[in-house]
Amino acid sequence: MNISFRQLQAFQEVMRTGSISDAARSLHRTQPAVSSLIANLEQELGIELFERQRGKLIRKPEAILFLEEAEAILERLNHATRKMHEIGSLKQGRLNIAFMPAASQVLMPQLVSSFVADKPNVKVSLMMRGSTIIEQWIASQNYDIGLAERPAPNPALKTIDYDLACLCALRSDDPLAMKSEITAKDLSDRPLATLPLGHPHSLSTMKSFEEMGAGFNQRFEIRNFFPALHLVEQGLCYCICDPMTAEGYQAGAKEKHDLIFRRFSPTTSLDVSILLPAVRPPSSLTISFLSLLRSKIDDIQKNYK
């Protein structure tokens, strides 16, 4: 059976107006075209819906019974069309976002708040996890977009990579705060809060200290940088952290800025990636949010150069 939307629409209009000519005018079609649609519909159904008497159509009981079904089908089609238009215009849908701890305090909540402000029917899942879990979620298509530490090459992942030059966090009253750039030599043997020593960021930081002949003194081992900033506030240590963390701290601290952030030399980077499933195209919502996320990361890089 090959019943078309136009056949059902023509049938509904003939039932409403009572004539082919009136239905044709209402649908902005020719009278022969509407007659052909009705005849083809009857052929598809294998039953006559109207009797032709002296050029007029007389509704048969079968037509009255079929009208309820036709209207239900047309309403479902119209609903589906409206829904897809809303999804296409980013007014409806669901977006699943997974992100690393560095983006959890301010970056992602602020971005999502801005993104959905004019989209009351868009639903969002926000999940903060470690980078390995995020990779798995994106690769398995459970989540639409992720922000994580750079993964190893994976055919199930599409990545947009960033090298985020790290900063030195220190108290605003620290003597080193007078400098525009903090070097590893400046921090030689001073207490640091760092990620676990086997983490790529810590290995890169240790290499920077070695290059300058500086002593590397890990006093605190932390899983992400935000807790370290509280230790820095107390004057217990310094921290070489990524600019997303610095952005989050300064946005959250409002008028209270106990800490400042200075460029760190030699350059040490935190390598992060935006992750997307490689085996299916992103939705319109994902593409729109991706654009916002990329713009924000670009701004952070510029602000903390």
N, C-alpha and C positions, 0 to 999 in steps of 0.2 A: 504494500500500500504506500502511495506517495502523495499524501495530502499536503498541500502547501498553506503557508500563512495567508497568502492572498485569496485562496479559495475560501478559507474559513471567514476571512474578513468580508468577502463579497456576500457569502451566505448570511452572515450576521446582519449586514446592512439591508439585504433584500427582506429578511424577516422583520426588520425594524420599520422599513419604509413601505413595504407591501408591493413594491414594483421594481423591475429591472432599471427603468429609466431614472427613477428617483435615487436608487442606490448608486447608479453610475455617476450622477451629478454630485452626490455626497462624497464619493471616492475619487472624484476628478479623473474618471476613466470613461472610455466610450461604452455605449450600450452593448455592442457586440462583444467587447472584451469581458464585461460582467456576465453576459449570457454564457460565454465560453467557459468562464471559471465555474459557474454553477453546474453546467453540463459535465465538465470534467470531474467535479466533486462527486456528482451522482454516480459517474462511471467508476470512480475509485471506491465508493462505498458499496456499489452493486445494488443500489436501491434508488427509486425516484422519491425526491423530496417534495416536488411540486407537480401539480397537474396544469397543463397548458390548455386554457380554454379561451378561444377568441383573442389570442394575444396577451392574455392575463395569466399570472401565476397564482394558483390556488394552493395554499399550504396543506400538505398532507399531515396526518398525525405523526408520521415518522420525522417530519421536519421539526415539529414542536419538541419531540423527544431529543433530537440531535442538537437542538439549539443550546440546551443546558450544557452538554459536553463541549460544544464548540466554544462557548463563552468561557468555560473553565480553562480550556487550552489556551485561548487568546490572553486571558488574564495572567496565566503562568508565564507565557512568552513575554508579555509586557513587563511583568515583574522582573523576570530575568534580564531583560534589556535595560530596565532602569537600574538594576543592581550593577550590571557590568559597566554602565555609563558612570555610576558613582565610583566604582573601583578604578576605572580609567582616569577619572578626574581627582583621584586620591581622597575621596570623601568617605570611602568605606573599605574595609579589608582588615587584615591582620599582619603585623610585622613582628618577627621573632629576632631579638638581638641578644648576642652573647658578647661579653667584654671582660677584659682583664682587670685586676684590682686597681691599677693606676688610673683607669678611666671611670671608676665606680663612684667616687665621692662627688664630683661636680660635672665633669665633662658629659657623660652620657645622660644623667638626669636633666641637665640644662638643655642639651640638644633635643632630647625626646619631648620635653615640655614645649620647646619652640616649635617642633615639627607638628605636634598634634593640636596646637592651640586652635586652629581653624578646621579641625577634623574630628568632630565629636563622636563619630561612629567608627573611627579607626581604633582597633584594639592592639595593644603592644605587650609582648612578653619581654621583660628585662631580666637577664640572668648574669650574675658575676661569677666567673669560675676561673680556674687556672688555664693556662694556654693550651695544654695538652687536651683537656676536656673540650675546649672551644673548637679545636681542630676537628675532633671526632664529631661533634654536633653539626658543624658546617659540612663536613665531608659526607655525612649520612643524610643531609638535607633536613635535619630536624630544626635547624635554625637558618634564617635567611641571610644574615650578615653577622660578622664577628670582628672584634678587634683584639689581637693577641700578639704575643711575642712571635717573631718570624719563625714559621715552621720549616721543616725540611721539605724539599720538593715532593709534591703529592698530586697525582693526576686527578684526584677528586676535588682539588682546591684551586680556585683562582685567587691570586693574591695581588694586592697593591702595597708595595713595600716603602717603608720610611726608615731613615736613619736619624733618630732624634738625639741631637747633641746634648749631652748631660750638663747639669749645672751643679755648683756647690751650694748647699744650703747651710747658712750660718746665722747666728744671732746678729741683729742690727747693731748691737753695741760691741761686737767683737772687733778687736784692732784690725783684723784682716778685711773688715767691711769697707775700709777706705779704698781698697783696691778694686779696679774694674774687672780684673780677671784673677782667679785663684789657681795657682799651679800645684802640682803634686808636691813640689819642693816646699811650698808654703805649709802643706799639711803633713810633712814628714814626721812620722812617729806620733802624730796627734790621733786621738781616738776617733774611730769612724763607726758608723752604722751602715752595714752593707747587706746585700742579699747573700745567700749561702755561697761559700767560696767556690763551689763548683759551677755556679751559675755563669753563663757567658758574660753578663754585665760585670760581675765581680772579677772574672778573669781578665777582662779588658781593662778594668780599673787598676788591678794589680800590675798589669803590664805598663800602664802609664807611670806608675810610681817607680818601677824598675828602670824605665827609660831615663828618668831624672835622678836616679840614685837616691830616691827618697824611701824612708821606712814606711811600710804599710802596716797599720795597726787597727785590725778589726776588733773593736770592743763589743759591738752588738751585732748579732746576726738576726735579720728580720726577713719576713716572707714578701712584704711589699713596702714601699717607701713611706706611706702615710704614717704608720706608727713611729717610724724613725724621726719624723719631723717633730713629734712631741718630745723626743729625747734631745733633739737639737735645741728646742725652745728652752729646755732646762739647763743648757750649757754643758751637757754631758758628752757631746760628740759633734762631729760634722757628718754630712751625708752628701754623696755624689748621686743625684737623682735625675730622673727624666723631666722634661719640661711640662708634660701633662700633669705630673704630680705637683710641680711648682704652680701651674695655672690653677689647679684645684685648690691648693692651699690658699693662694692669694684671693681667689674668688670667695672662698668660705670664711676667711678671716675677717673680711669686711674692714672695719676701721682698725682692728688689732693686727698689726704686722710685726710680730716679734722676730720674724725671720726675713732675711733677704736672700736673693739668689744671684750668684755671679757665674759668668762663664768659667768653665774649668779647662785647664790645659795640662798635658796634651789632650786633644779631643777624645772623649769617650762617649760612645753612642749606645743607646738602647734601640735595638732593631725590632720594629713592630710591623705588623701587616694588617690591613683590612682583608678579611677572608670572605669569600663567596663560594657557593657550590659551583663546581666546574661543569657538572653534567646537566644542568637545567638553567634556562635563562632567568634572570631576576625579574620579579614583579615590578610594576610601575611604582609601588610604594617603596620597594627596596632601592630602586634606581634613584628616586627622589631623596631618600634618607642618605644614601651613599654620597650624593653630591654635597649634602649639608655636612656630613662627617669629614669628607676630604677638605672642604673649605675651612673647617674648624682646625684640623691638624695643620694645614698650611699656615693659618694665622698664628698658631702656637709656635711653629718653627720660626716665623718672622719676628714675633714678639720677643723671643728669647735668644736671638742671635747675639 
